[in-house]
């Protein structure tokens, strides 16, 4: 009788504990579903260059499953290179998050966006002074839609370059005593949350005061390299002598170079030829 009583106690104890143990596992499983991310920097060829130092700062904008802003934060160069894990507080219990990242943003105007604003409000623009714009520099962009994941899983948010380098040069036979500058225009001035580059309002004035002998063996003037938004069309380039537009510019056997491509440099060299 005593043994049967002990058996009954053991059975009831076992049956009573089993549902508790199962429920605890379920609850632990839910608690482990979190949002952990880190930044991954890629070049235009898709190679990982996160630790190269090419990206010095990142602005992160995080939206809930209704594409409303819930968080913005800024990462340092050390955090990027160290692939620091960023934990996102899922205070809205969102089923997914949309993350938009802008790297090397110091030369552009960041979005004027506040909490609960829609993602469509997110866009960066070039800084402007008078009719001329400030080049955006080596700008990077990335967007990711992520789902909750186990606590030990860190989801990468990839960024790629969206600007390319441009060097403008000029040559004519008698350059002594003249001053020159170049202007490149018909370029985009806005980058939206989907990475679309829009607008054709931007123009940039570059002094060409650096002597160079690298331009097809000629001694001429060349600008420093600037980085501009990639373009779907060929930019307009003009050269000025003593403040006046120079006509009859020859750009080589072909027309102007192809459009600006991310992470590449194009050289636009003009030569004045008397008509």
PyMOL commands that set and color helices and strands:
alter all, ss='L'
color gray80, all
select helices_A, chain A and resi 2-31+50-52+77-81+119-121
alter helices_A, ss='H'
color red, helices_A
select strands_A, chain A and resi 35-41+57-63+69-76+86-88+96-103+108-109+123-126+128-129+132-133+140-147+155-161+163-171+180-187+190-192+197-198+202-207+210-215+218-222+226-229+236-241+244-245+249-250+265-272
alter strands_A, ss='S'
color yellow, strands_A
deselect
rebuild
show_as cartoon
